[in-house]
Amino acid sequence: MYRLFLFCISLSFIHPSFPQTNDSIRIDGECYRMGEKELFISAGLITTGLVANITGQKDLFSSSRPNAEKRATPFDDAFQYAPIPMLIAFDAVGNAKHEPLDQFFLLSLSYSITALHVRILKNQFHSTRPYGGPRSFPSGHTAFAVAGAHVIYREFKDSNVWLAYSGYAVGATTAVLRVAHDRHWVCDVLAGAGIAIISTETAYLIYQPVRNFLVERFGRGLASQAAVAPAVYPDGLGISLACRF
């Protein structure tokens, strides 16, 4: 499992060169590359979270939290998915980089890669939550919120900086609520945010060749005959795909 995690992370450092098609439904012809700023931020957050978790300084200054208890979390449960309706709303008022169908493919791919990383690390570390529950490291809620926020950033960073950065407010709020409700340590939310950024960057990196392959394999009617969107289940996330034959 740990090797699988390292393999997924390594995808973020690959700069593939794939042949382009002339189909109008393919993603824009630019090749995405991992930005130095995104790589630095992601690596810093993950490294800080890992070191704090391993050394026992889970709140970066303490390994215990007196009087911690399991609290209701209605707001952070909802906040982690807030970037999805935000992206839809921003498409109506802003100039996004991609069409809605491509955005939902990208969002689904980002969530899937994020969920894989989070699940592997939770199973690997078996970290205890502040209130005593299991599977604390890293924070899945924070990871999903920041993953959606980073998709918004990628879509609007060249056209509207206010829209681009607004998603991170949701990610930060989710992280604060998870810590305040004793569901996570500070190191958990830091690592979750870092995983989300590198997972979303990976999604953008591999999406173009995957999209072009599907167009070449299944033809031009793919975009008009198929729809894909993130699917939220009680025990996790998935991808909902509808096709017309």
PASEBA-1860 file (N, C-alpha, C; in nm, 3 decimals):
! residues 245
1> MYRLFLFC> 0.083/-0.120/0.000/0.000/0.000/0.000/0.087/0.125/0.000 ~ 0.194/0.122/0.077/0.282/0.237/0.083/0.349/0.263/-0.051 ~ 0.385/0.155/-0.121/0.445/0.172/-0.253/0.346/0.232/-0.351 ~ 0.218/0.192/-0.338/0.115/0.248/-0.425/0.102/0.398/-0.402 ~ 0.110/0.441/-0.275/0.104/0.583/-0.243/0.220/0.657/-0.308 ~ 0.340/0.603/-0.297/0.456/0.668/-0.356/0.444/0.676/-0.508 ~ 0.385/0.571/-0.568/0.366/0.572/-0.713/0.272/0.685/-0.754 ~ 0.162/0.702/-0.679/0.066/0.807/-0.712/0.127/0.944/-0.696
9> ISLSFIHP> 0.206/0.963/-0.590/0.274/1.091/-0.571/0.371/1.117/-0.685 ~ 0.439/1.011/-0.732/0.539/1.029/-0.835/0.479/1.076/-0.966 ~ 0.350/1.049/-0.990/0.286/1.096/-1.111/0.292/1.248/-1.122 ~ 0.297/1.315/-1.008/0.296/1.460/-1.007/0.424/1.520/-1.064 ~ 0.528/1.440/-1.077/0.656/1.494/-1.123/0.685/1.454/-1.268 ~ 0.587/1.388/-1.332/0.605/1.343/-1.470/0.548/1.450/-1.564 ~ 0.618/1.480/-1.669/0.570/1.578/-1.767/0.548/1.504/-1.899 ~ 0.433/1.441/-1.917/0.414/1.357/-2.034/0.394/1.439/-2.161
17> SFPQTNDS> 0.432/1.381/-2.272/0.408/1.443/-2.401/0.330/1.344/-2.486 ~ 0.202/1.374/-2.509/0.115/1.284/-2.581/0.071/1.350/-2.712 ~ 0.048/1.271/-2.815/0.001/1.329/-2.941/-0.136/1.392/-2.923 ~ -0.157/1.506/-2.989/-0.284/1.576/-2.979/-0.377/1.532/-3.090 ~ -0.506/1.547/-3.066/-0.606/1.519/-3.168/-0.666/1.650/-3.213 ~ -0.741/1.649/-3.320/-0.806/1.768/-3.372/-0.952/1.774/-3.333 ~ -0.997/1.686/-3.246/-1.135/1.688/-3.203/-1.166/1.814/-3.126 ~ -1.282/1.871/-3.148/-1.319/1.995/-3.082/-1.350/1.974/-2.935
25> IRIDGECY> -1.376/1.849/-2.893/-1.416/1.828/-2.754/-1.297/1.793/-2.665 ~ -1.179/1.789/-2.723/-1.064/1.759/-2.639/-1.033/1.878/-2.551 ~ -0.959/1.854/-2.444/-0.917/1.963/-2.357/-0.819/2.052/-2.433 ~ -0.802/2.177/-2.389/-0.711/2.269/-2.455/-0.574/2.205/-2.475 ~ -0.506/2.243/-2.582/-0.385/2.175/-2.623/-0.262/2.201/-2.540 ~ -0.273/2.268/-2.427/-0.157/2.295/-2.344/-0.123/2.176/-2.256 ~ 0.004/2.157/-2.229/0.047/2.051/-2.140/0.068/2.109/-2.000 ~ 0.000/2.053/-1.905/0.013/2.101/-1.768/0.143/2.050/-1.706
33> RMGEKELF> 0.203/2.134/-1.628/0.322/2.096/-1.554/0.305/2.140/-1.410 ~ 0.362/2.061/-1.321/0.355/2.095/-1.180/0.425/2.227/-1.155 ~ 0.351/2.326/-1.104/0.410/2.455/-1.075/0.502/2.447/-0.954 ~ 0.609/2.524/-0.956/0.704/2.523/-0.846/0.638/2.569/-0.716 ~ 0.552/2.670/-0.725/0.485/2.721/-0.606/0.396/2.614/-0.545 ~ 0.315/2.547/-0.628/0.225/2.444/-0.579/0.303/2.327/-0.519 ~ 0.412/2.288/-0.586/0.495/2.179/-0.536/0.557/2.214/-0.401 ~ 0.607/2.336/-0.389/0.671/2.380/-0.265/0.570/2.383/-0.149
41> ISAGLITT> 0.452/2.439/-0.175/0.349/2.448/-0.070/0.303/2.309/-0.028 ~ 0.274/2.224/-0.127/0.227/2.089/-0.097/0.331/2.010/-0.019 ~ 0.457/2.014/-0.065/0.563/1.941/0.004/0.582/1.992/0.146 ~ 0.574/2.124/0.163/0.590/2.182/0.296/0.480/2.140/0.391 ~ 0.356/2.141/0.344/0.243/2.103/0.429/0.249/1.955/0.467 ~ 0.276/1.869/0.368/0.282/1.725/0.395/0.399/1.693/0.488 ~ 0.516/1.752/0.462/0.634/1.725/0.545/0.612/1.770/0.688 ~ 0.555/1.890/0.705/0.528/1.940/0.840/0.430/1.849/0.913
49> GLVANITG> 0.325/1.808/0.843/0.227/1.719/0.905/0.286/1.585/0.942 ~ 0.367/1.528/0.852/0.428/1.398/0.879/0.524/1.404/0.997 ~ 0.611/1.505/0.998/0.709/1.517/1.106/0.639/1.537/1.240 ~ 0.537/1.623/1.243/0.465/1.646/1.368/0.394/1.520/1.415 ~ 0.340/1.443/1.322/0.271/1.320/1.358/0.368/1.215/1.411 ~ 0.480/1.199/1.343/0.577/1.097/1.381/0.645/1.130/1.514 ~ 0.673/1.259/1.536/0.742/1.299/1.659/0.648/1.314/1.777 ~ 0.517/1.305/1.752/0.421/1.315/1.860/0.375/1.455/1.892
57> QKDLFSSS> 0.430/1.555/1.824/0.388/1.694/1.846/0.273/1.726/1.751 ~ 0.161/1.660/1.771/0.054/1.661/1.671/-0.015/1.796/1.655 ~ -0.013/1.877/1.758/-0.064/2.014/1.745/0.049/2.113/1.722 ~ 0.165/2.060/1.682/0.287/2.136/1.657/0.349/2.193/1.784 ~ 0.283/2.177/1.894/0.339/2.223/2.022/0.300/2.130/2.136 ~ 0.212/2.034/2.109/0.166/1.946/2.216/0.122/1.813/2.156 ~ 0.132/1.708/2.236/0.089/1.574/2.193/-0.041/1.533/2.261 ~ -0.101/1.624/2.338/-0.227/1.592/2.405/-0.317/1.714/2.403
65> RPNAEKRA> -0.446/1.690/2.417/-0.543/1.799/2.420/-0.639/1.772/2.536 ~ -0.625/1.842/2.646/-0.708/1.816/2.764/-0.856/1.836/2.735 ~ -0.938/1.751/2.794/-1.084/1.764/2.787/-1.139/1.753/2.645 ~ -1.065/1.684/2.557/-1.115/1.664/2.421/-1.234/1.571/2.423 ~ -1.331/1.597/2.336/-1.449/1.512/2.327/-1.500/1.511/2.183 ~ -1.574/1.406/2.151/-1.631/1.394/2.017/-1.752/1.485/2.006 ~ -1.745/1.583/1.916/-1.852/1.681/1.901/-1.921/1.666/1.767 ~ -2.044/1.716/1.761/-2.119/1.714/1.635/-2.050/1.806/1.534
73> TPFDDAFQ> -2.050/1.764/1.408/-1.979/1.840/1.305/-2.066/1.865/1.182 ~ -2.184/1.924/1.197/-2.270/1.943/1.079/-2.211/2.040/0.978 ~ -2.141/2.143/1.025/-2.090/2.243/0.932/-1.969/2.194/0.854 ~ -1.873/2.131/0.922/-1.756/2.084/0.848/-1.790/1.966/0.758 ~ -1.891/1.885/0.795/-1.935/1.777/0.706/-1.987/1.834/0.575 ~ -2.055/1.947/0.582/-2.110/2.011/0.462/-2.003/2.093/0.390 ~ -1.918/2.160/0.467/-1.819/2.250/0.407/-1.722/2.179/0.315 ~ -1.692/2.053/0.341/-1.593/1.985/0.258/-1.637/1.973/0.113
81> YAPIPMLI> -1.769/1.977/0.088/-1.820/1.967/-0.049/-1.867/2.101/-0.104 ~ -1.850/2.209/-0.029/-1.894/2.341/-0.074/-1.831/2.387/-0.205 ~ -1.704/2.349/-0.235/-1.647/2.393/-0.363/-1.723/2.344/-0.486 ~ -1.801/2.236/-0.474/-1.875/2.187/-0.591/-1.982/2.288/-0.636 ~ -2.076/2.330/-0.548/-2.172/2.434/-0.592/-2.104/2.567/-0.620 ~ -1.992/2.596/-0.552/-1.920/2.720/-0.580/-1.869/2.721/-0.724 ~ -1.815/2.608/-0.768/-1.763/2.600/-0.905/-1.875/2.620/-1.005 ~ -1.991/2.560/-0.979/-2.105/2.576/-1.069/-2.149/2.721/-1.075
89> AFDAVGNA> -2.156/2.786/-0.958/-2.197/2.927/-0.953/-2.096/3.017/-1.021 ~ -1.968/2.991/-1.002/-1.865/3.074/-1.061/-1.864/3.063/-1.213 ~ -1.901/2.945/-1.264/-1.907/2.928/-1.410/-2.008/3.024/-1.472 ~ -2.111/3.060/-1.395/-2.216/3.148/-1.448/-2.172/3.294/-1.453 ~ -2.072/3.329/-1.371/-2.033/3.470/-1.364/-1.888/3.494/-1.405 ~ -1.809/3.389/-1.415/-1.667/3.405/-1.446/-1.628/3.337/-1.576 ~ -1.503/3.354/-1.612/-1.448/3.296/-1.734/-1.353/3.182/-1.696 ~ -1.407/3.062/-1.689/-1.328/2.946/-1.648/-1.239/2.897/-1.761
97> KHEPLDQF> -1.136/2.822/-1.725/-1.043/2.769/-1.824/-1.106/2.660/-1.909 ~ -1.196/2.580/-1.849/-1.253/2.466/-1.921/-1.405/2.467/-1.915 ~ -1.464/2.391/-2.004/-1.610/2.376/-2.007/-1.656/2.293/-1.887 ~ -1.785/2.306/-1.849/-1.835/2.235/-1.731/-1.810/2.084/-1.732 ~ -1.826/2.018/-1.847/-1.803/1.874/-1.852/-1.659/1.840/-1.817 ~ -1.566/1.916/-1.874/-1.425/1.894/-1.842/-1.398/1.923/-1.695 ~ -1.463/2.025/-1.641/-1.444/2.058/-1.500/-1.487/1.944/-1.409 ~ -1.599/1.881/-1.441/-1.646/1.772/-1.356/-1.560/1.647/-1.372
105> FLLSLSYS> -1.505/1.625/-1.491/-1.407/1.519/-1.505/-1.286/1.547/-1.417 ~ -1.237/1.669/-1.423/-1.120/1.709/-1.344/-1.148/1.701/-1.196 ~ -1.267/1.748/-1.153/-1.303/1.744/-1.013/-1.314/1.600/-0.964 ~ -1.375/1.514/-1.045/-1.388/1.373/-1.008/-1.252/1.306/-0.999 ~ -1.165/1.336/-1.092/-1.031/1.278/-1.091/-0.952/1.328/-0.970 ~ -0.965/1.456/-0.940/-0.897/1.512/-0.823/-0.945/1.447/-0.695 ~ -1.077/1.434/-0.678/-1.132/1.370/-0.559/-1.088/1.224/-0.547 ~ -1.084/1.155/-0.660/-1.047/1.014/-0.658/-0.902/0.995/-0.614
113> ITALHVRI> -0.810/1.077/-0.670/-0.670/1.067/-0.632/-0.652/1.107/-0.486 ~ -0.722/1.212/-0.444/-0.715/1.257/-0.305/-0.764/1.148/-0.211 ~ -0.878/1.087/-0.244/-0.934/0.982/-0.160/-0.839/0.863/-0.148 ~ -0.772/0.829/-0.257/-0.676/0.718/-0.255/-0.561/0.747/-0.160 ~ -0.504/0.867/-0.171/-0.393/0.905/-0.083/-0.436/0.907/0.063 ~ -0.552/0.966/0.090/-0.599/0.977/0.228/-0.624/0.839/0.288 ~ -0.687/0.751/0.213/-0.719/0.617/0.266/-0.592/0.538/0.293 ~ -0.495/0.545/0.202/-0.370/0.471/0.221/-0.298/0.520/0.346
121> LKNQFHST> -0.290/0.651/0.365/-0.219/0.705/0.481/-0.293/0.676/0.611 ~ -0.425/0.683/0.610/-0.501/0.650/0.731/-0.476/0.506/0.773 ~ -0.473/0.416/0.675/-0.447/0.276/0.705/-0.302/0.250/0.744 ~ -0.213/0.337/0.698/-0.071/0.318/0.725/-0.031/0.366/0.864 ~ -0.090/0.476/0.910/-0.044/0.539/1.033/-0.127/0.502/1.156 ~ -0.254/0.469/1.140/-0.338/0.431/1.254/-0.330/0.535/1.367 ~ -0.337/0.661/1.330/-0.324/0.768/1.428/-0.454/0.787/1.505 ~ -0.444/0.819/1.634/-0.560/0.838/1.721/-0.605/0.984/1.719
129> RPYGGPRS> -0.734/1.005/1.712/-0.790/1.140/1.712/-0.782/1.200/1.853 ~ -0.794/1.332/1.863/-0.788/1.397/1.995/-0.888/1.341/2.096 ~ -1.009/1.303/2.049/-1.110/1.251/2.141/-1.094/1.101/2.165 ~ -0.998/1.037/2.093/-0.970/0.896/2.114/-1.010/0.804/2.001 ~ -1.077/0.856/1.899/-1.118/0.775/1.786/-1.002/0.740/1.695 ~ -1.024/0.648/1.601/-0.916/0.603/1.512/-0.906/0.684/1.383 ~ -0.804/0.653/1.303/-0.788/0.703/1.166/-0.786/0.856/1.159 ~ -0.698/0.915/1.236/-0.694/1.061/1.242/-0.611/1.124/1.130
137> FPSGHTAF> -0.498/1.061/1.096/-0.403/1.122/1.002/-0.414/1.060/0.864 ~ -0.432/1.142/0.759/-0.456/1.286/0.757/-0.606/1.316/0.760 ~ -0.643/1.442/0.755/-0.783/1.482/0.759/-0.847/1.471/0.620 ~ -0.943/1.379/0.607/-1.013/1.363/0.479/-1.102/1.481/0.447 ~ -1.171/1.535/0.548/-1.257/1.652/0.525/-1.177/1.769/0.469 ~ -1.064/1.796/0.531/-0.980/1.906/0.484/-0.927/1.878/0.344 ~ -0.887/1.755/0.319/-0.834/1.719/0.188/-0.936/1.740/0.078 ~ -1.061/1.697/0.099/-1.164/1.712/-0.004/-1.199/1.859/-0.024
145> AVAGAHVI> -1.205/1.937/0.085/-1.237/2.079/0.073/-1.129/2.153/-0.005 ~ -1.002/2.123/0.024/-0.892/2.192/-0.043/-0.878/2.142/-0.187 ~ -0.907/2.015/-0.213/-0.902/1.964/-0.350/-1.000/2.040/-0.438 ~ -1.123/2.056/-0.390/-1.221/2.134/-0.466/-1.179/2.279/-0.481 ~ -1.121/2.335/-0.374/-1.075/2.473/-0.378/-0.963/2.491/-0.481 ~ -0.875/2.390/-0.493/-0.764/2.402/-0.587/-0.811/2.388/-0.731 ~ -0.918/2.312/-0.754/-0.978/2.308/-0.887/-1.032/2.446/-0.924 ~ -1.101/2.510/-0.829/-1.151/2.646/-0.853/-1.034/2.740/-0.885
153> YREFKDSN> -0.926/2.727/-0.809/-0.808/2.811/-0.834/-0.754/2.789/-0.974 ~ -0.742/2.663/-1.014/-0.689/2.632/-1.146/-0.778/2.687/-1.257 ~ -0.909/2.683/-1.235/-1.003/2.726/-1.339/-1.009/2.878/-1.355 ~ -0.988/2.953/-1.247/-1.012/3.097/-1.253/-0.889/3.182/-1.224 ~ -0.773/3.122/-1.202/-0.656/3.200/-1.163/-0.612/3.298/-1.271 ~ -0.642/3.270/-1.397/-0.599/3.358/-1.506/-0.704/3.462/-1.543 ~ -0.824/3.451/-1.485/-0.931/3.543/-1.525/-0.986/3.625/-1.409 ~ -0.988/3.569/-1.287/-1.047/3.640/-1.174/-0.983/3.588/-1.045
161> VWLAYSGY> -0.891/3.664/-0.988/-0.819/3.616/-0.871/-0.910/3.605/-0.749 ~ -1.015/3.687/-0.742/-1.106/3.680/-0.628/-1.181/3.548/-0.627 ~ -1.229/3.507/-0.744/-1.295/3.377/-0.753/-1.195/3.264/-0.730 ~ -1.075/3.280/-0.785/-0.975/3.174/-0.778/-0.939/3.140/-0.635 ~ -0.920/3.242/-0.550/-0.874/3.218/-0.414/-0.986/3.199/-0.313 ~ -1.111/3.225/-0.354/-1.222/3.216/-0.258/-1.243/3.075/-0.206 ~ -1.212/2.975/-0.287/-1.230/2.837/-0.243/-1.143/2.800/-0.125 ~ -1.025/2.863/-0.115/-0.936/2.831/-0.005/-0.992/2.874/0.130
169> AVGATTAV> -1.081/2.974/0.128/-1.147/3.014/0.253/-1.232/2.899/0.306 ~ -1.295/2.825/0.215/-1.374/2.708/0.255/-1.283/2.600/0.309 ~ -1.170/2.577/0.242/-1.075/2.477/0.290/-1.021/2.511/0.427 ~ -0.985/2.637/0.448/-0.932/2.680/0.578/-1.038/2.669/0.687 ~ -1.162/2.706/0.653/-1.270/2.696/0.751/-1.295/2.552/0.791 ~ -1.292/2.462/0.694/-1.309/2.320/0.723/-1.200/2.270/0.815 ~ -1.076/2.309/0.787/-0.963/2.266/0.871/-0.978/2.317/1.014 ~ -1.015/2.444/1.029/-1.033/2.503/1.162/-1.144/2.432/1.239
177> LRVAHDRH> -1.254/2.403/1.171/-1.366/2.335/1.238/-1.328/2.194/1.281 ~ -1.250/2.123/1.199/-1.211/1.987/1.236/-1.122/1.987/1.360 ~ -1.034/2.086/1.370/-0.949/2.097/1.488/-1.030/2.144/1.608 ~ -1.118/2.242/1.587/-1.197/2.297/1.698/-1.293/2.195/1.756 ~ -1.341/2.102/1.671/-1.435/2.000/1.717/-1.365/1.875/1.769 ~ -1.234/1.881/1.786/-1.155/1.770/1.840/-1.158/1.646/1.752 ~ -1.186/1.664/1.625/-1.182/1.551/1.532/-1.043/1.527/1.475 ~ -0.959/1.631/1.475/-0.825/1.619/1.417/-0.725/1.705/1.491
185> WVCDVLAG> -0.599/1.664/1.477/-0.486/1.744/1.522/-0.448/1.842/1.410 ~ -0.368/1.941/1.447/-0.322/2.038/1.347/-0.243/1.969/1.237 ~ -0.160/1.871/1.272/-0.080/1.801/1.171/-0.167/1.728/1.070 ~ -0.285/1.682/1.114/-0.375/1.611/1.024/-0.427/1.701/0.913 ~ -0.469/1.822/0.950/-0.528/1.912/0.850/-0.420/1.970/0.759 ~ -0.299/1.991/0.812/-0.190/2.039/0.726/-0.157/1.936/0.618 ~ -0.142/1.810/0.660/-0.111/1.705/0.563/-0.226/1.686/0.464 ~ -0.350/1.693/0.513/-0.465/1.680/0.424/-0.466/1.787/0.317
193> AGIAIIST> -0.435/1.910/0.354/-0.431/2.019/0.256/-0.321/1.997/0.154 ~ -0.204/1.954/0.200/-0.094/1.928/0.108/-0.125/1.816/0.009 ~ -0.186/1.710/0.059/-0.225/1.598/-0.028/-0.325/1.644/-0.132 ~ -0.419/1.729/-0.093/-0.521/1.778/-0.186/-0.460/1.857/-0.300 ~ -0.363/1.942/-0.268/-0.301/2.026/-0.371/-0.225/1.941/-0.472 ~ -0.144/1.848/-0.422/-0.065/1.766/-0.515/-0.154/1.669/-0.592 ~ -0.264/1.625/-0.531/-0.358/1.536/-0.601/-0.429/1.609/-0.713 ~ -0.469/1.733/-0.688/-0.536/1.812/-0.792/-0.439/1.846/-0.904
201> ETAYLIYQ> -0.315/1.880/-0.868/-0.215/1.905/-0.971/-0.193/1.781/-1.057 ~ -0.193/1.664/-0.994/-0.179/1.539/-1.068/-0.297/1.517/-1.160 ~ -0.418/1.548/-1.112/-0.539/1.533/-1.195/-0.528/1.618/-1.321 ~ -0.485/1.743/-1.306/-0.469/1.830/-1.423/-0.356/1.782/-1.514 ~ -0.254/1.724/-1.454/-0.139/1.678/-1.531/-0.175/1.561/-1.622 ~ -0.255/1.467/-1.572/-0.284/1.346/-1.649/-0.416/1.356/-1.726 ~ -0.495/1.460/-1.702/-0.628/1.465/-1.762/-0.625/1.477/-1.913 ~ -0.537/1.563/-1.966/-0.535/1.584/-2.110/-0.509/1.455/-2.188
209> PVRNFLVE> -0.403/1.380/-2.157/-0.384/1.255/-2.233/-0.496/1.155/-2.213 ~ -0.554/1.148/-2.092/-0.666/1.056/-2.069/-0.786/1.098/-2.151 ~ -0.817/1.228/-2.151/-0.931/1.279/-2.227/-0.912/1.256/-2.376 ~ -0.794/1.286/-2.428/-0.767/1.267/-2.569/-0.772/1.120/-2.608 ~ -0.726/1.032/-2.519/-0.733/0.889/-2.547/-0.878/0.844/-2.559 ~ -0.965/0.894/-2.469/-1.106/0.857/-2.475/-1.171/0.907/-2.603 ~ -1.133/1.027/-2.646/-1.187/1.082/-2.770/-1.144/0.996/-2.889 ~ -1.015/0.961/-2.891/-0.965/0.879/-3.001/-1.026/0.739/-3.000
217> RFGRGLAS> -1.048/0.687/-2.879/-1.096/0.550/-2.866/-1.245/0.537/-2.893 ~ -1.324/0.633/-2.845/-1.469/0.619/-2.852/-1.535/0.718/-2.948 ~ -1.459/0.812/-3.004/-1.514/0.896/-3.108/-1.564/1.030/-3.058 ~ -1.604/1.113/-3.153/-1.643/1.249/-3.124/-1.772/1.260/-3.045 ~ -1.855/1.158/-3.050/-1.982/1.165/-2.981/-1.973/1.146/-2.832 ~ -1.850/1.124/-2.782/-1.834/1.094/-2.640/-1.888/1.205/-2.552 ~ -1.851/1.330/-2.582/-1.888/1.441/-2.495/-2.038/1.464/-2.492 ~ -2.107/1.441/-2.605/-2.251/1.466/-2.610/-2.332/1.348/-2.561
225> QAAVAPAV> -2.268/1.231/-2.544/-2.341/1.112/-2.505/-2.304/1.063/-2.365 ~ -2.214/1.132/-2.299/-2.172/1.089/-2.167/-2.166/1.208/-2.072 ~ -2.197/1.179/-1.949/-2.188/1.282/-1.844/-2.127/1.219/-1.721 ~ -2.039/1.291/-1.656/-1.973/1.240/-1.537/-1.975/1.347/-1.430 ~ -1.988/1.304/-1.305/-1.992/1.399/-1.194/-1.949/1.328/-1.066 ~ -1.898/1.404/-0.969/-1.865/1.341/-0.840/-1.990/1.286/-0.774 ~ -1.977/1.172/-0.708/-2.088/1.111/-0.635/-2.050/1.099/-0.489 ~ -2.138/1.146/-0.403/-2.113/1.145/-0.259/-2.196/1.036/-0.194
233> YPDGLGIS> -2.131/0.943/-0.123/-2.197/0.834/-0.055/-2.174/0.847/0.096 ~ -2.252/0.776/0.177/-2.235/0.787/0.322/-2.095/0.752/0.371 ~ -2.027/0.660/0.298/-1.896/0.617/0.345/-1.782/0.662/0.255 ~ -1.810/0.759/0.167/-1.700/0.808/0.085/-1.747/0.875/-0.043 ~ -1.653/0.885/-0.139/-1.679/0.951/-0.265/-1.663/0.853/-0.379 ~ -1.726/0.887/-0.492/-1.711/0.805/-0.610/-1.735/0.890/-0.733 ~ -1.747/0.826/-0.847/-1.772/0.895/-0.972/-1.900/0.839/-1.033 ~ -1.990/0.927/-1.069/-2.114/0.888/-1.134/-2.101/0.911/-1.284
241> LACRF> -2.121/0.807/-1.362/-2.106/0.815/-1.507/-2.234/0.769/-1.574 ~ -2.288/0.852/-1.663/-2.408/0.818/-1.739/-2.376/0.821/-1.887 ~ -2.412/0.716/-1.961/-2.382/0.707/-2.103/-2.509/0.675/-2.180 ~ -2.515/0.727/-2.302/-2.626/0.698/-2.392/-2.570/0.624/-2.512 ~ -2.629/0.509/-2.544/-2.582/0.426/-2.655/-2.687/0.421/-2.766
END
